[in-house]
């Protein structure tokens, strides 16, 4: 406890710190005066007493807060130095703020979607069960029920599946982000309710088939849709027009297991038949839709749990084998097993799909920050050179080198702190902007970006490392001086120092290397985006409206669906201004699809992969509506119905790969043994899921020949007029067929351009950062040339006086830049080649070693460098020799 | 100069002990009185650089061995009076015990040599 008393005394001393010096001085004065009175000799008294000032110092040191005092001194001095050079300070702080801000912004997204653990109880013990080591991670409900009832590897297992539910009572849909959850979902995660209760779990409660329609809603949904009404428990929320009773509200920190998609409403899996009456998936042995997670017991290792799960796998898969499937598929099915994977960080589409992009952006911003550091180091060195006399004086009157270095590092840390502070502000704005840019209308991202200790620690660490990076070396160099020499000579003569200047050149080279890498990257990503935008997708995306129509909640019986779809199509076609309208099972560039191996006529059984075809079921006029050219044969027409022979259209790739040079018309392709189609036409290749995919084999079957139309259908409408003006007419046309049809309307162009969000963003950000890097490098080059000019003023004056022409003076000044530039560009090209390979998966239509790209980047950089060097060099050439020489 | 240096070499610990001892004997004293007392008792053998009393006193204040109070001298001058605390008295005993142990040991060595 002694240290605590001591601390209290120190603190109390601190609080009356000012009086300390006066008191002690008075005490000492009294001592000396008494001694002088006694001895009658003032000088002798002083001699006996010793050095009063030093004693005062060491008395103060006794209280041990000197470090704090000198730190305060350093800070005050540092701030004064920064304030007295506003230009330098602003440049340094701004470039650090941009660098640190960009890094923090990207990191906070990376942290949210990939690195951060879920805010649930002990997330490290959560594991996901998967059917294979990679690929799909979902199971059928029969498998889940088996796992739930049989597993003993976990203290609890849960299943869930994200979905969206329509809140609207009819007409255009308003979606809520939904979760299908097993009864113990919240219990296993350790998520309580802040109002009401969560599901009670286990087979007795909400897992029971025929469970009452109950819902647990999220905090934000409660605030948004019920204004935080405290009596919300017992009220109902209508999902796909079915009433669900709200039993609880989850806490604000729980947003579901998908980190970029907050949930609004969770309902029990057992309620699934309520929404999907007539085609429930609960006993579907071929419908894979549930993610399964388990919580490891405290002492259990992942390995042991995996062994236990694998032990029960054969039994479970035998019990759930889809009997209606062919024997071979059943055999494959039985070979499934369970694989465990940590699930502490939750699930993220952005994380899964944009992992490479995010890490690439992180690397890009890291490089920008490095360039900024190199720049500031350069500026600091130039400034240190100017302050050399100051340092020499300080060291001559007794400051240790460590003391001066400390002072300089304090200034660097101050700069870094200011930069980091501004950077954090920039980042909180920037990361929100990025998330906003990545959001699409159909799929808004909701990523929790609230300040997080990890992000703050990251920024702090970045700030400290930048300060060390840009500050330490210049500080060491600035203080490695021959005192006498500097003090004896004039300030300017002391400036040149071979070593210091070489460090400057090395930094410059580094900047050139990094800038070139960034410029090459920006060029590659821009080229990628350009290729994606100009690629011919096989259709024209302008002026097309896409409409999703869902009959699920209408009274239309399955037998009447085909007629309803046909009527909708006719009504759409009749709208004034509509050039063409068609229906399709899928519209291009959406995540959905239908693919299966087929049996082309005359082709012997290859591996299923070689016979895989992507399919679509479309109405007459589909190709006309999307403007996909018909190359051979005919389009579907209204006579292709259930009573006529089955017909099919294929695309070029299918024709070429299945039939080679032979005429495909009249040949057949079988989807199943008894389901054989005759090819009546060939259309141009189109993109199916994404713009950047390779051409795929696509086959089209006729909507009119669909024996069991599904409960939802998509329509496409092409118009000569602005397509959004058609929306009211479209809406009333469809509700004219049936008022209860749910609608989802969007423009085709939006759908396509939103699919290009990630390449667009990478291109945008890499160009912004590339330009920033170029600017920073130019500032660096400008600074170092200006410094050279200042240093060699006298020499230049002599040269001009002796008749040197401006051109030769400029050349002389630029010579200094040539070497770092040449070395930097060649190293940079090598680094770009290496880096290019890492981002290959983000490129489209351009190779990372494209010579034109590399050459363009090198040229731009060289030109910018020369321009930056030319400005101060030209000033040198215009020097008045008389003025320069008189100064000497 | 050489004399001065030798006097400065009094180990700080010893200085603490001397100050503590003087305060234990005389009760309340100010700095000048402490310096004089040490000098008189040691019959001028020990001559501390007088000023070094003050940093030492500050350290002792911090350790809690002494307390200080402003008062008035006989000559009606303001002076800071130092007084021993219980902790200080304990410290004096430990230091003296230790000193005796060490000096006793040294003496034995010197006698035998």
Interface residues (C-beta under 8 A of the other chain):
Chain A: X2 X5 X6 X9 X10 X13 X23 X24 X26 X27 X28 X30 X31 X34 X35 X48 X49 X50 X51 X52 X55 X56 X58 X59 X60 X61 X62 X63 X64
Chain B: X30 X31 X32 X35 X49 X50 X51 X52 X54 X55 X58 X59 X61 X62 X63 X64 X73 X77 X78 X79 X80
